[in-house]
Amino acid sequence: MSRIFIAINLPADIKKKIADYQQNWRDLPVRLVPARNMHLTVVFVGYASNEETLKICQMTKKAAEQYESFNLNFQRICLGPPRKPPRLIWLEGEKNQALIALKKELEKNLVGAARNFRSEYRDLMPHITLARIKQMEWQRLQQKPEIEEAVDFNVLVNSIEVMESELKRTGPEYNILETVLFR
């Protein structure tokens, strides 16, 4: 069984710019996400067998055939999730109708492809995790840091990827199983 998700990966130049921002948090109680792992999860599928993974790839292709490239705009780096105690530092993007429609189409196609898959039934808030907060140490900070930085990253999205996540002691490792281009 593999842990599967469908994601949008970032271009190398954007990952490099984001990694530069991460240097500001070296002294904070956080685990930085390596640039190679930066992605936007569109749909988390969960554990799937090899046969189910093949179906997931096929259903992802079927969904992608209906879409053209679109742009995602990322505007700020902040603590997340909103209106909750912070667990992450993330790059937050504008709501995007093409992304929301793609997510819904993928979820519709994936029902039945993997027995553990469940639709979320909520719009996707585009974000990319940059660091995970070490909760115990964060709580002990006398003064919590303000992390609120305006940025302007525009990403052309012309593909999605079916990915596998291997959870290891050193952190997750992601492998691209299939890259699916939009029409």
PyMOL commands that set and color helices and strands:
alter all, ss='L'
color gray80, all
select helices_A, chain A and resi 12-25+35-37+50-64+97-110+135-140
alter helices_A, ss='H'
color red, helices_A
select strands_A, chain A and resi 2-9+30-32+39-48+70-80+88-93+127-133+148-157+159-168+171-181
alter strands_A, ss='S'
color yellow, strands_A
deselect
rebuild
show_as cartoon
